[in-house]
Amino acid sequence: MAVPVTAPDRPARRVSARHFVRLKLRVLGNNFRGQGWRIALFVVGVVTGLWVAAGGFFALAAPGLAGEPRYALMVAAFGGGLLVLGWLLLPLVFFGVDETLDPARFALLPLPRRTLVTGLYAAALVSVPVLAMLIALTGLVVTAGALGGWAAALVSAVGVVAGLLLCVAAARAVTSAFATMLRSRRVRDLAAVLLAVLAALLGPLQIAVLAAVSEADWDQLTGVARVVGWTPFGAPWTAGIDVAEGRAWAAGPKLLITVLTLGALLYWWSRSLESAMVGAASAGPTRGRRGTVGGAVAQLFPRAVGWARRDRFGALVARECRYWWRDARRRANLITIAVVGVFVPVMVNLGGSGFAVDAEQGFSFSGDSSPVLVSFSMIFVGVLAAVTVANQFGFDGSAYAANVVAGVPGRLELRARMTAFAIYVVPMLGIVAIVVATVLRHPGWLGAMAGALLAAYGTGLAINGFVSVLGAYSLPETSNPFAMNTGAGVAKSLLTLLSMVASVIAAVPMVAAAALLGDLWLWLALPVGLAYGLGAALLGAYLAGDVLDRRQPELLAAITPRR
């Protein structure tokens, strides 16, 4: 964005939000120029978003069309609360936020803080998720209008717009705050732990909700919905329902709660955004280095790869290990694996009526889990762990040019990257298997769990090796580890889905073996799964490495951020 030039005969134009919106659309158009596959993925993402929005619209409009005010209140309070919670947490754990306009690029421009926040906020509202959510939330307006007439519909429309603004502001404020915190190494470790704990609470919370719904008292749920409606999570969505039920006096305070929360979030975002643009936090004192060449080389190898030979393969493994530990963007993916790897198998095997809480025995399990079901849930965890490297070259960006110039063979490159990533992931997968076996009180299933995990992880690495070479895309150059370009965000979602489906299909023989071999599989699963996964990973590195050798220039061009 260029600084306006003041002409002698006319005053300089003030920068407003519309300039940021136009700049975002222009940057987005430039990213699509000459990239037919990006345009296709973006169109598919728009169609998918509209389809999801249509489903949400009918779900939110159903209570009003059916004439059920009690269900309308619960849908508005609980459904709206989940939307706000999703905009708060999902960008941190899975998808990230749109960073087509990197705030750091405006650091040297003489823009007031209010102008910068307003412009970036307006640009953030121009996105496919916001449009899809607006369409879905129109169902609340229909419900309020059907139950209370045009006055309730008008109040509900105001609440929906305010709630949508609240969701976007919450996502930007939280991700910006975490991005600022994660720039400090010590705070980054603490923030990673806190984020993992916060995300891990989603699994037990969902289990508790499912157990409560199975024996739900609708009168109590209505009371809970009324309480949620007076919090920022439910206030904007239930204002119109209150008018429809004859409590018009409650609409004003609820909208006021929404506006005050929105103002607080924007203020928080402005503070964290300004801090992120000033400069990097101090990384602390630098350790003394030994004067010999051998000592300098040894310091480049983390302790986890001290076994590696001091050759080209060992150097690549050491570099990747250091990047996975220090790069905030990669570290966020490791957190996702650790969190999802624990609560997904627990939800699958302990969810529903099989989960109970007893005053004397505490948590108990009375479900019908089996080695087949456990193996299938573990396959999903292994596949999710491997899909993290679906855009592994995108993390490097233009720095990958060093490998291109050095002529690193593709097979060697992929084997080194797989090895470095496995150093962190395989121990986490082992911990997941032990925890789930302990929770299920079936230690004899540990081999079947570990075998399914390793097989799915190995096949996932093989498939994502091809995906990372053929479908790589650039990531924004920013300190925010949760940032995504608009086009890249759609590409990430679709490529992730494609690679996960293919990896699950490749790992299905492990589930089939668990179903056919019975107890014998409990002894064979671990060695077979280890051999299956290792063989698949090596074969994938061998075949995808040849593709990488032929596509190095195209890959470098695809992952280099466009300015």
N, C-alpha and C positions, 0 to 999 in steps of 0.2 A: 504494500500500500504506500503510495507516494505522498509526501507532505505537500499540502496545497501551496501553490506559489502565489504570492500576493502581487497582483499587477498594480502599476501606479494609478490607473484610472478606475479601479474597481476594488471593493473590499474582498478579503478572502472568505471563501465559503466555510461555514462551520461543518465539522465532521459529525454526522448523525448516524443513527442505527441503520438507515437504509444503505449507507455506503458499505457497511460490513456485510449486509445481506447480499448486495450486488457483488462484492468481492468474493464471498463464498460461492455464489453461483458461477462466477467466472472461473475460479480455481477448480471447482467441480467439473465444469465443462472442459477445461484444459486437461484434467486427469483422464477424461474419457476420449480425448482426441487421439485417433489412431489406435484405440484399444477396443476392438469390437467385442472381445470376450467380457470386458468390464461393463460395457453397455448392456450386454445380454444378461449378465448376473444382476445388474441393477434393476433391469426390467422384471426379472424373475422375483427379486426381492420386493419390488413394489406390488406385484400381483399377490405374492404371499402375504404381505402386510395388509392389503385390502381384504383378502379372504379371512384372515384372522380378525380384522376389524369388524367385518360383517357378522362373524360368529359372536363376538363380544357385544355387538349392538343388540342382537336378538336375545342374548342371555340377560342383558340389563333391562331390556324393554318388556320381557315376558311377565314379570310381576304386575306391571301396570296394565298390560293388555288382558291379563287374567283377573284383574280387580282384587289383588291380594296386597293390601297395604302393609301387613306384617312382614311378608316376604320381601316386599320392596325395601323396607327399612334395613333388613338384614343384608340383602344383596348390596345396597348402597354403602352400608357401613363396612362390612367385611370385604366385599369386592374392591371398594375404593381404597380401604386400608392396605390390602395386598398390593394394589397398584403402586401406592406410594412406597411401600416397603421394597417392592421390586426395583423401582427407580433408584432407591438408595443403595441396595446391595448388589444387584446383578451387574452393574458396570464395574464393580470392584472384583467380582469373582469370575465373570464369564466374558462379557461382550465389550466392555469399555465404552467410552463416550466419543462422540464425533469431535475430532480436532482438525477439521479441514483448515481452520484458521488457528495456527499455533500462537498462543498469547505471547510467547517469548519473542516473536518477530516484531512485536509492537513496542518492545522495551525502550528503544532509542527514539521513538517518535514523541513529540510534545503533545500527548493526548491526556486529558484529565482522567482520573480514575473512573469517574462517573460515566464519561463517554465510552471508555474502553469496556467497562462491565455491561453497559446498556447495549453496545454494539455486538459484543460477543454473545450476550444473552439472546438478542434478536436473531443472530445467525444460528444459534443452537436450536431455535424453534423451527427453523426451516429444515425439516428432515422427515424421512419416511416414518419412523416410529411415532413422532409427534402427530403426524397426519392420521395414522392408523388409530392411535389412541383417541384422538378427537372424534373420529367417526364412531368408534365403539362407545364412547361416553355419551354420545347423543341418545343412546338408549335410555339413560337416566332422565333426560329431558322428556322423552316420550312417556316414561312411567309417571313422572310427576304431573305432566299434562293430562294423562288419562285419569289420574286419581283426584286431581285438584284444580283442573282448568288452566287457563292461560297464565294466571298469576303464579301458580306453582311452577309451571313450565319456564317462565321468565326467570324466577329465582334460581331454579335448577340450572338453567343455561349459564347464569352468572357464576354459580358455584363450580360448574364443570370447567369453565375457562380459567377461573382462579385456581382450581385444583390442578389443571394441566400445567399452568405456570409454576405451581408449587413443585410438581414432580420434576420438571426440567431443572429448576433452580437447586433442588436437593441433589440431583445427580451431579451437576457441575460443582457444587460446593464441596460435596464429600470427596469426589475424585481429585479435585484441586488440592484439598487439604491433605489427602493422603500422598499425593505426588510431592508436595512440599516436604512433608515429614520424611518420606522415603529417600530424600536426598542426603540425609545424614545417616551414616552407617549404623550407629548405635540406636537411633530412633527407628531406623528401618527394621532392625531386628525386632524391636518391641512392637512396632506397628504390624509386622507380619504375624506375630503371635496373636495379637489382639484381633486382627482380621480373621485369622483361622478359627479362633474361639467363637467369634460372632457368627461366622458362617456355619460352623458346626452346630450351633444351637438351632438352626433351621430344621435339621433332621429330627431331633427329639421333639421339637415343637410340632412338626407335622404329624408325628406319631401320636402325640398327646391329643391333637385336634381330631384325628381320625378315630381314636378311641372314645373321645367325648361325643362325637357326632353319632356313633353307633348307639349310644344310649342318651340321645339329646332330649333335653327338656326345652321345648320351644319357647315357653314363657321366660325361662332363664336366659336363653339365647337372645330373646328380644330385649331383655334388660341389659345384657352385655353390649348389644348393638347400640343402644341408646347412650351408653357410656362412651363407646368408641366414637360415636357421632360428635362428642364434645371435645375430641382430641384433634390435632392437625391431620391425623390419618383419615378421619371420617367426616370432619366438619364440612368441607366443601361439597361433599357428595350427598349429605343428608339434609341440607338446608331446604331444598325443594320438597323433599318428602315431608318435612315438618310443616310446611305451608299446606300441603295437600291434606294432612291429618288435623288441620285446625290449630296448629301451634306456630302461627306466623311470627310471634314474638321471638322465637328461637333462631329465625333465619339471620337476623342482623348480627347477633353475637357470634354465630358460627362463621359468617363471612368475615367478621372482624378478626377472629382467631386465624383464619386462613391468610388474611392480608398481613397480619403481624408476623406470622411464621415465614411468609414469603420475604418480607423485608429483612428479617433476621438472617435468612439463608443468603440473600444477596449481599448483605453486609459481610457475612462470614466469607463468602466467595471473593469479594473484593479484597479483603485482607490477605487471604491465602494466595490469591492471584498476584497481588503486588509483591508479596514475599518471594513467589516463584520466579518473578521476572528480575529481581534485584541481582541474584547471583547464587552460586552454590554454597551450601553450608560447609563449614570447615570440617575436613575429614580427620582432624586430629594430628598429632605429631607423626612425623615420618620415621620409620624404623631405620636404624643404621644398617648399612649394607657392607657385606664383606668385600674386601678389595680384590680378591682373586676372580678370575673369569669363571672358574668352576663354581664358586660361591654365588656369583650373580646368576648363573644359569640355574643353579639349584633352587634359588628363591623364586624362579618363575614356575616351578612345579609345586602345586599345593601338596599337602601331606597325603591327601586321598589318592594321588597318582604318583607317589614316591617310587612305586614299583616300576613305572614306565621307563623304557629305554630312552636315552637322550638322542633320539633321532627325529625324523620328520613326523612319524606317527605319534610319538610321545609328546612332541611339542604341540601338535594339534589337539590332543586330548587334554593337555594341561591348560591350553588357552580356553577351550570350551568349558572346562570345569570352573575356571576362574570367572568366566562370563556368566555362567549359570548362577554362581553365588553372588556376584556383585551387581549384575544388571537388574535394576528394579523391575523391568518389564518381564524378564525371564523368571525372576523370583516370584512374581505374582502368579505365574502359571504353576510353579511348584507348589505354592500354597493351595491352589485349586485342586491339584492332584491329592494332596494330603487330606483335605477336608472332604471332598466328594468321595474319595476312596473309602472313607470310614462310614459316612452316613447313608450312602446309596445301598450297600449290602444290608445294613441294619434296617432300612426302610422296607426293602424288598422281602426280607425274611422275618421281620418282626412286626410289620405293619398290620393294620386292621385289627380284627378281633383276636388275633393271636398274641397281642401285647396287653399286659395287664399290670396293675400296681396293687400289691397286697400290703396291708399294714404291718404284717409280721415278717414276710419274706422279701418285701421290697419289689423290685422289678422281676417279672416272671414272663416266661414265654410258653404259650400253649398252642402254637400254630402247627402247621403240617409241612415244615420245610424239609428238604431232602437234598442229597448231594447233587441232583440234577439242577434244582432251583438255585442252590448256592453256586454251582459252577457257572450258571448263566449270569448271575449277578456279578460274579468275579470277572467274567469276560467283559462285561460293560466297563468295569473299573480299569482293566488292563488296556482296553481300547481307548478310553478317555485319557489315560496317561500317555499313550503313544501319539494321540492326535495333537499334542502340544507342539510337536516338531513338524507339523504340516506346513508351517511357514518359517522354518528354522533359518533360512538364508535371509529372510526379511529382517530378522533381528540385527544382522550385520550391516545392512544397507550398503552404502558406497565403500565401506571398509573391506568388503569381499573382493575388491579389486586387487588387494595384495595377494590373495590366493590365486587369482587369475594370472597375474604377472609372474608369480613364482611357478606356475605350471603344476599345481598340486593335482595329482590324479584323482578322478572322481570317486573311484572305489575307496581309495585311502581316505579321502575327505569324509565320505559318508560313514565308513567304519569308525573313524575317530569321533565323529559327532555322536554316533549311537553309543559308543563306549562311554564318553563323558556324561551323556544324559543318563545312561543306565547306572552310573556310579551313585547318582542321587535317587533315582526312581526305584531301582530294585530293592534297596533296603526299606523304602516306604511301603512297597507292595508286600514285603514280608511281614512288616508290622501290621498292615491291614488284615492279612490272612490270620495272624495270631489273635488280633483283637476280635475279629468276627467269630472265629472258632471258640474263643472264650465266652463271648456273649451268648452264642447259640448253645453252649455247653455240650459241644460235640468235638472234642480235640482230635478224634479219629478222622475227622473230615479235613484236617489241616493240609494233608498232602493233595487232596482233590482241589482245595481252594488255591494253593500255591501253584499247582500245575496249570489250572485254568488261567490264573493271572499271568504266568510267564508265557504261556502259549499266545494269549491274546495280545500281550505286550509286544512279543516278537513279530507276530504277523502285522500288528499295527505299525511297528517301525518300518517294516518292509514296504507296506503300501504308502505310508506317509513319506517315505524316501522319494517315491515317484511324484507324489503330490507336491512336495517341497521344491522339486526341480521344474515340474511342468506348470504348476499353478502358483508360483511365488508372486507376491505383491509387496509394494513398499509400505513402510510404516512411517508415521510423522516423526520428524526429528524434534523431539520435545522431552522435557524431564518428566512428563506425566506418563507413568507406566500403564495407564488405562486408556490412553488416547488411541483413536482409530480414525483414519480418513473415511469419508462417507462411502465412497465406492469400495474401499478395502474392507469396511465393516460388513457389507453385503457379501463380498467375496469370501470373507472369513467364515461366515455362517454357512454358506452353501458348500464350500470345500470341506469344512468340518463335518457336515452331515454326510457328504459323499464318502469321505475316508472312513468315517465311523461305520457306515453300513457295510462297506467292503471289508473292513477289518473284522466285523462281527461274523460275516459270512465265512471268512477264512478260518475263524476260530470255532465254528459250529461243530466240527468233528470232536472236540473235547466234550461238548455237552452230549453228543450222540454216544460217545464211549461211556460216559457216566451212566447213561440210561440203559445201555446194553450189557455192560460188564458187571454191574452191581458192586458187591463188596470187593471184588478183585481190583476194580478201578481205584479204590482207595490206596492201594499199594503201588499201582503203576502210574498214577496220575502225575506225580512229581517228576520222575525221570523222563516220562514221555513228553510232558508239557515243556520241560526244560529243553529237550532235544528239538521238539517241534518249533518252539519259539526262537531258539538260537539258529537253527537251520534256516528258518524263514527270514530272519534278520540278515544273515550273511548272504543269502540268495538275493534278497532285495537290494543290499548294498552293491552286490556284484552287477546286477542288471541295471539298476538306477545309476550306478557310477558311469557306465558307458553313455547313458543319456546325458549325464552331467558334463562329460568331456565334450560332447558335441554342442551343448547349449550354454556354455559358460558366458559368452558375450551377451546372449539374449537374457540370461538369468541376471546378470549384473545390471542390464538396462531396466529390467522389471523391478528390481528391489531398490534402485537408486531413487530417493525422494525427488519429486519435481518441485522446483521452487517457483 
